Amino acid sequence: MRKNNGYTLLELLVANALGLMVLAGVVQVFSANSQSIRVLNANTNVQEGGRIGLELLSRDIRMADYWGCMPDPSSIVNHLNTTDSDYDPTKHNPTTSAGLDGANDVGTLTLGGVTVKPGTDVLYLKGVAPNPDVRILPPYMPTVSATIKVNTGVTTLPEGALVLITNCNGGDFFTNTSNNTETGSQVLHTIGNVTATGAVNNTSKNLSQTYKGDAIISTLVSKAYFVGANTKGGTSLYRYDEQDDNLMELIPNVADLQFQYGENNGTDHSVDKYGDAGSVNMDTVISVRTTLVMASSDTSVISSGSLQREYSTTTTIRNRLLRD
């Protein structure tokens, strides 16, 4: 009969040591793979945030300074009452800081109730958004009339809305005084008091010209892009619509936002120099260089903390090139 002697203590110790060595190797490989996955995920999230952020910014920068089919904002006749208690020249005058403005390395600033991150830049964009569904219908108003007949207006042009009507000769800017529930589908620019909260009264019912079916009715758009504190203790990219007092958090984990403005001092449609908001003439800027710094939400993904990546793009203000 075969005798079973079992394992000696030495054999067990050697086997355990070899097992521990193999296990340590497996743990090390697993740890390295886990760290690689964390870095990969952080890179993916940072890259996606940077791409979306630059796309949103570029889209609005391209449309800055759009005022419909007209020579330039100086041809707009502003009918708003500047003595009205609700009148604000930065919001209610299209020719004030028309199209583009900025603040460089801000200190203490609050927009839409959110504190802007100190040392970052703020971009202000202004223009109009056409209402393609609103069309002017006959009979066309004379210049002394206060009524512009349209096909619709109940939802897109409420009472108190700021309206810009333009054609290729000029434009008129006023407050719509029609509620479109009692008077039907029309736009009014009467002098009487507007009941809508925060609305500014008009000074005249007479427009500068008669507008016909080729005219475009638009509403004023004024936006600010900035990086500010969010509810999770970090910072995000925000867009603040000053006209509607509407704040939107766009992209989380944005560490920095900087702008450089391309100034054109000639007629060749090329940039002569880039500078910050305090060193260029904003009226002659034709492009904006945006730099966005993204940070990973995982603050321990690398030895120095969160993973950060810088993304940049340059966007042309096409409406200024077309106008020139």
Buried (B, 14 or more C-beta within 10 A) or exposed (E): EEEEEEEEEEEEEEEEEEEEEEEEEEEEEEEEEEEEEBBEBBBEBBEEBBBBBBEBBBEBBBBBBBBBBBEBBEBBBBBBBEEBEBBBEEBBBBBBBBBBBBBBEBEEBEBBEBEBBEEBBBBBBBBBEBBEEBBBEEEBBEEEBBBBBBEEBEEBBBBBBBBBBBBEEBBBBBBBBBBBEEBEBBBBBBBEEBEBEEBBBBBBBBBBBBBEEEBBBBBBBBBBBBBBBBEEEBBBBBBBBBBEEEBEEBBBBBBBBBBBBBBBEEEEEEBEEBBBBEEBEBEBBBBBBBBBBBBBBBEEBBEEEBBBBEBEBBBBBBBBEEBE
